[in-house]
Amino acid sequence: MTGVIAPNNVVQFRAVPYATLPGRFQHSALLEDLSSTNRDFTKPGFACPQTWAPDAFVGGLLPGEPIPEADEFKSLIIQVNVPLEVLRSYSSGTPSSKIPVMLYLHGGGFVLGKIDGAHNTAFMVEQSIADKTPVIGASFQYRLGALGFLKTPQGDTNFGLYDQRNALLWVQKFIGGFGGDAARTTVFGESAGSMSICAHMLAAPPPSGPLFQRAILMSGVVGPMTAPVPFEEADELFDLLLKTLGIQETGQAGLDKAREVDVQAIVNATAHLSGVGQIFFPTHDEAWFGKTPVAWDRGLELLEQCEWVNDIVLGSTGFEGQSSFGIAAGVQPNHFIKALEEKIGKENANIVFEAYNIVPDMDPILFLTPAMRWLGDTLFDAPNHNLARLASRNPAKKLYRYVFDVRNPFPGHGLYQQAHHWVDVYFVFRSFLFRYPTQRLKNISNRHAQLWIEFANGKEPWTQYKYNGNTDEVIMVADERDEWSEKTVKAYEAVAEVRFERLEALTDSWKDERGKRFLPFRIEPLSSKKLT
C-alpha cells in the first residue's frame, strides 16, 4: 500500500475501501482483499451522496483540500493515519510494539458528514508522537439519509449502521498490519457519531469479539428523540419518500422504482423531508437491537449494562441548544405552554416551566433562551446526565465526564462566540490551529487531543465522575479562562448556565412516558420544523 506523508511524521492512507455495495438499499459486504485496487491510497476519495454543509463560516476548505465529490458506490472508505516510525520499524524487520487505535465516527444528524480536513485524525496522531504516547488514528464514511437509513418493505434497514459495523470489522481484522492493536481500540464520535457508538453498544458483538473496548461519547446518547425508530414509523417514512420522489407505486414496486431514480433525487428528497421535521435515524431492527423495543429509558439502562465497554468519556458542550435557534424561533410562549401541557400533562409540564422559568405571556425574545435550553437539554444534556448517573454507580464502569464550554472562534459563523453543539469538533482534531486568533485557543485544542489520546492509551484522563447528587462530583471543564481544568459541579455551575438539577427536573417530567415511544418535539408549535 502507498500512502502520503502528511504531516511530516505521519503516513496517511486515503480512501481505502472497507466494503463493497451490491446495490442501492442493500447491505454492504466487508472487503477483505484489495487486489481490485492499485493499492495507491494517496488521493482523497468520494463522499457519500448528501446535501453539502456550508464550510465558508469556518474559512472554507483547508489549504490544499479538494472540493468534495460524491459517488454512491465508491464512498465506503476509511482513512488511516499511522506514525511514520511504526511503519519504518516494520520495514526494518524489527517491528515496534502494537499501539492503540483511535477510530472516529462522524456526526451530522445521519444526513451529512464525510472524511475531510476538518475531521482529520492525522494531527491527533502527530500530537501522540510528540507526547510519546503514539496512536493510530482513523475515520470512515457510511451511507446517510434515505440511502443509509430507509426501511424497505422486506424489512431491510439500517444500511448505514451495518456499513459502520463493516468498517469496525475491517479495523479489527487489518489494523494489526499497520502496527495497531485491535484489542485496544477506542471509538470516539460526536452527535450522530456518538449515537452510532451507542447503537453498537446495544448490539451483541460479532463472533470475532467486541469491536472496541473504550468509548468517547461526545454530545449524543439514547434519549427520547434518539431512540431506535419503530417499524411503523419507518414504514410511514418510506411512503413519504416515494411520494416526495413522485413515485406512484407502493411496496416492492415502489422500492424498485426508487432504486432506478438518479441518486441526486434521493439526496434532494432526504433534504426536503429533513427540512419538514422528518428524521432518518436507526430503526429498531430485531437482528440488531433484539425483540424488546429500546425505549428512551431502557436504552440508557442497556448502555450502562454493556459488559464489553467499561471505560467511557461522556460529555457535552456549554449550550447544546444554541444550534436549535431555528426550531425555537417564532414559537410563542403561550402556544408552547399549551402544547407541552397536552403532551405530558399539566403537572409534569409545570415541572418544566418552573425549571426553565417559563411563564405565560412572557416576552417572546426572553422566551428564546429557555426554549433553546429545553431543546438542547431534551436532545443531548438530559440523556447524557441520565447515563452518567447510571454508569457512575456501576462498580465495573469508569466514567469520565466533561463539559466543553469554549465559544466558537470564527467571525461570520452564525454561532460565533457560542459554545454550541459540535463546537468541540473545531478543536479536538487540531485541524484549525492556524485559524485560531489566540494562543489560549491553540492550547485548548492541543490539550483536547491529548486528553483523548491519554484515554486511548489506558490512562485516567482526569478524576472519575461519581454521582451523589451533592454537586461535589468532579468533571473536566474546557473554557477560555482556565483552558482545561477539573472542577466540582458546584464550582462550574456557579459560573455557567448548565444546571444538572434542571436536567433531573426535566427527566422527572417524563416519568409517565417510561417504557414508551416518546417524542417531546412532536408538538404543534414545532411541527414541520427541521430537527437535524
N, C-alpha and C positions, 0 to 999 in steps of 0.2 A: 504494500500500500504506500502511496505517496501523499504526504501532507504538505502543509506550508508552515514555515516558522513565523508565528505571529502571536505575541511579541517575541523578543529575541531569545527567550529561553523556554518557549512553549511550542510544541508541534500541534497544529490544528488539522484534523481530518474532517473535511467538509462534505456534507451531503452524502453520507454513507447510507445506502438503502438498508433498512432493517426488516422490511416486509414487502410483499407483493400484493397487488389488489386485483382480483379477478374481474371485478365489475362494480358498477355503482350500486349502493345499498346492499353490499355483500361484505362479509368479514374478510379482513386481510389475513395473510398467511406469513408466518415467520420466515425470513430469508436466511438460510444457513450457508449459502455458497455465493461468493462474489465473482464466479467465473464469467457471469454475463456482463460484467463491467470491465473497464480498462484499468481499474484499481488506481486511477488518478483522482484523488479527493482533495484537490487544491482550489476548486471553484465552488461558489455558493450554488445551492440547489433551488428547486422550485418550492414555493409556499403552497399550502392548501388553499383552494379557492375560497375567497371571502371578500367582504367589503373592507377595503383597507382603512385602518385607523389613521387619523392625521398625525404626522410627526413634526409638522412645522413648529408646533408650540415649544418643542424642546430643542429647536435649532435644526430640524431636518435630519436627513440621513447622516450617519457618522462619516468622517473622511474616508473616501475610497469605497464606501458601501454602495453596491449597485441598486438600482430601482428594482423592487421585488416583482417577480413574475410568478404566476400560479400555474399549476398543472395538476389535474385531478388524480392522475395515476402515477405521478412521479414525485409525490410530496411526502411520502412516508420515509423520512430520512432522519438521521441522527448526526450530531456534530460532537466530536470527541477531542478534548484538549489534554495533552499529555506533557509532563515535564520532559524537556529535551534530554536531560541526563539519564532519565529512566530508560528511554529508547536506546541511548548510546550504550548503556550497560548491557542491554540485550545483544547488541551487535558486537560487543567486545567479548562475549562469551562468559561474562561474569554478571549475570542479571542481579539487579538490586532486589531488595525485599518488596513484596507486593504492597501497594499503597492504597489508602481509602479512595472511594469513588463518591462523587457528589453529582447527582442527577437532577436536573431542573425540569419541572413540568410547568409550562407557561399558562397564564390565565387569559382572560378575555371573554368571560361570560359564555364559554363554549361556542362562541360565534366568530371569534377572531384570535389571532396570535400566530407567531412564526419564529423561526430562528433568525435573528438579526443582530446587528451590532449592539443594540441596547441591552440584549439579554445574553451577551457573550461571556461564557464562563472562563475564557482564556485569561482574563485579568485577575480572576479569583485564583486560578492556578498559579499565575505569576506571584501573587501575594503569598501563597502557600510555600512556594520555593524560597522566597526571601525570608520567611519565618522558620524555615527548616521543618515544616510540617506538610510535606508535599501531598497533593491530592490529584486525582484525575477529575476533570470537570466535563460534563456532557449535558446536552439538551436535545430534545427531539420534537417533531411535529406529529400531530394527529388530526384526523378529519373533524370538521367543525360544522355547526349549524345543522341544517337538514341532512347534509351529506354524512355527518357523523352521528346524529342522534335521532333520526327518524325511526319510527317503528313501522315495520312492514306488516301487511295483512297476515303473513305467515308467523309473525311474532319475532322475527329477527330485529334486533335493535342494538343500541349502544356500540355502534361500529367504532366510534372514537375511543371508548374505553378499551375495547379489545385491541385497537391499534396501540394504545398505551401499554397494555399487557405485553404485546409482542415486542415493543421497544425495551421494556424491562427484562423480558426473557432474553433478548439479544445481548443486553449488557451482562446479565447473569452468565450467559454461555461464552461470550467472546471477550469480555473486558480483561480477562487474565492475559490475553495475548498482547495487550497494551501495557501490561505491568500493574493492572488494577486488581484489587482484592474484592471479588464479588460478595464475599461474606462480610464485608464492611462497606456496604452501600448505604448512603444517606440520600433520601429524596427530599427536595425542597420545592415548594410551589406556592404561588400567590393566587388568591381568589379562586377562579375555576380550577387552577392547577392544584391548589390546596384541597379543594373539594374532591378533585380526582384522586388525590392520595387517600383521602378518607374512603372513597369507593373501593380502592384496592385493599384497604384495611378491613372493610366489611365483607370481602370475598375470601373464600378459602384459598390458601396458597396453592400453586400448581404442584404437580408431582415432583418437580425438581427442587421444591423448597421455597421458603419465603424470598420474595423478590427484592426486599430491602430490610434493613434492621433498625434504622433510625429515620425519624421524620421531622421536618420543619414545616409547620402549618402556618402560613402567612395569610391572615385575613380570609378564612374560608373553611368552615366545617359544616356538618349536617345541622340544619335548622329548619324552622317552619317553611321557609321559602325554597329550601335547597334539598329537601329530602327527595329520594327517588320518585319519579312520576308514575302514578298508577297506569295500567294498560288502557283504561277507559279514556283518560285524558290524552294519552299518546295517540289513541285512535282518532280522537277529535282533531288533534293537530295534523295528523296525516290527511284527513279530509280537507282541512283548511289549506294545506299545502297544494293539494290537487286543484282546489278552487282558485287559489291565487295563480297557479300556473295556467289556468284556463282549460284544464283537463276535465272533460265531461264524464269519463268513465270512473268507476269506483273499484275498490278492492284490488284484486290482482291485475285486472285490465288497466286500472289507473296507475298502478305501480309500473307496469310495463311501459306505459306512455311517459311516466316521469323519468324512466331510465333513458329515454330517447331524446329528451329535450337538451338543448345546449346547457352546459354547466353554469353559464352566467345567469340563465333563467332561474336555476336553483338558488344561486347566491342572492339574486335580487329578491326572490320570494322569501328567503330567510331574513333578509334585511327588512322587508315590508312587515312580515309577521312579528319580528322582534320589535319593530317600531310601534306596534299597536298592542304591546303588552304580552305577547306570547313568548315562551321560554323554551329553548332547546337544551334541556337538562337530561341527565341519565334517567332511563326508565327502569322501573322495578322488574328486572329480568330475573326469574326464579333461578336460572342457571348461574347467575352472578350473586344475587343477594339472598337467595333462599326463598322458601314459600311464604313465610310470615312477612307482611308489609313492614317496611322500615319507616315507621312514623318518626316525626322530628325528635321526639324524646327517646324513643327506643334506639335510634341511630347513634345517639351520643353514648348510651349505655353500652352498645355493642363496640363502639370505638374504644371505650375505656377497658373493655374486656379482651381486646385483641391481644393474643398471647405472644405474638412474634414481633411486636414493636413495643418496646418498653421505655425507650428514651425519646422524648418528644420536646421540641421547642414550639411554643404556641404564642401567637401574638397578633396584634392589630395596629392600626395607625391611630393618631390622635383624634381624627374627626372623619371616620369612615363615611358618614352620611353626607359630607360636603359634596361629594360627587353625585348625590341624588337631588341636587337643586332642581333639575329639570322635571323631576317627579313631583316635588313639593310645590313648585311654582304654580300659582294660580289656584291652589286649593284654599278654600275659605274655611276658617276655623270652625264655624258652626256646622258646616257640611261634614267636616272630618269628625267632629264630636258625635254627631247623629249616626254617621256610618259605623264608627267603631262601637258605639253602644249596641247597634243592631248586630254587629259581627260577634262580639264576645259577651254581651250583656252589660247592663249599666254598672253593676257592682265591679266587675273586672275592668271596665273602661275607666271608671273613676280612679282605679289604682294607677292607670297610665297617665291620666290627666294630672293627678297630684305629683307623680314622679317627674313629669316634664313641664310642669307649670303651665298647663293649657287650660284656658278658661273661656267661656262663651263670650262672643263679641270682642275678643282681643284684637289688637291691631294686626292686620294680615302680614305686615313685614316682620313684626315681632314674633309672629307665629312660625315664620320660616325656619328659624334656628331649631326650636324644639321639634318641628316636623322632620327636619333633616336628621336630627339626633335619633328620633324614633325609627326612621327608615334605616339608618346605619346600624343602630343597636339591634333591630329586628333581624337584619340580614347577616350581620357579622359579629358584633360585640357580645350580644347576649348568648348566642350559641357557643362562642369562644369561652365565655366565662363559665357557662354550664359544664362544658367539657373539662375546663381547668379544675372546677370544684370536684368533679367525679374522679378524674385521673390522679389528682394530687393526694387523694385519700387511699389510693390503691398502693399498698407497700411494694408491689412489683414494678411500679412505674417511677420513672424520674422525669419530672416535668419542669421545664424552664420557661417562664412567662416574661413577655416583654411588651412594651408599647413604643412604637416608632412615632414620635411627636415632632418630627422635623418638617419644616414647611417647604413647599415646592419652591425651588430657587430660580425658576425660569420665567423672566418677564414676558408678557404676551400670552402665557398659558392661562386658560380660563380659570384655573385653580391656583394661580400664583399666590404664594405666601399662605397656603393652607396645607395642613397635614392630612391630606385627603387619601381616600382609598387608592392603592397602588403606588403612592409616592415613594415607598421604600424600594420599589423596583428601580428607581432612578439612582439608587445608592449601592445596593448590595453587590452589583456586578463590577463596580469601579469603572464602568464604561464612560461615565461622564465627568471624570476627574478634571479634564481640560476645560470644561464649561462651567465649573463652579466658581462663583465670584469671590469666595473666601477660603482661606486655609482651613478654617474650622469645619466647613462642609467637606473638604477633602479628608480631614481626619475622621469625620463621621463615616464616610464611605469606606475608607480603609479598614476602620475598626469593625464595621458591619461585616465585611468579608471575613475578617479574622475570626470573629465570634462564630460564624457559621462553620468555618474551617476547623476551628478547635473542637466544636461539637462533633464534626465528622471524623475527627481523629480520636474520638473516645474520651475527650476531656470534658470536665464540667465547665461550661462557658461562664456561668455565674451561679449564684445560690439557687437551690431548688425552690420552687413555689409550693408552699404547703398551706392550703386554705384552712382558715379557722374562723373567719367572719369577724375578726377583731381589727382589721385593717393594718396589722403589723406584718403581713406577709411581704416577702421580698420579691420585687420584679426588677427587670432591667429596663431602663428608660433611655431612649435616644432623644435629645433635644439640642437646641442651638446654644444653650447656656453651659451645660455640663458635658456635652457630647454624649458618650455612653457612660451611664453610672447606675449602680444599684440604689434603689430607693424602696422604702416601705410604701405600701398602698396609700397609707395616710399622708405621707410626705408628698407623694405625687399628686394626690387629689387636692392638696392644698394650693397647688399652682396650676391645675389643669381642669378641663371641663369633663373629662372622663369620670364617671361615678359608678363604681361596681355595685353599690347599693341600688342605684337606679336600674341596673341590668337585672338584679334579683327581683325588683318590683315588677319589671316588665315580664319576666318569666312567670311570676306569680299570677299575672293577669291572664296567662294562657292555661291555667291549671285545669279548666274544664275541657281543654282540647287535647289532653294527653291521649296518646294512642290513636289519634285521628289524623286524617289528611287535613292540614290546617295551613291556609294561605292568608296571612294577615293583610297582604297588599290587595287582595281581591275585594276591594270595597269601592263603592260607586265613585267617590272623588278621584280615585287613582285608575279607574277603568280606562283602557286603551292608551295608557302611558307606557313609554319604553322603560323596561325594567332592567335590561342588560346593556 
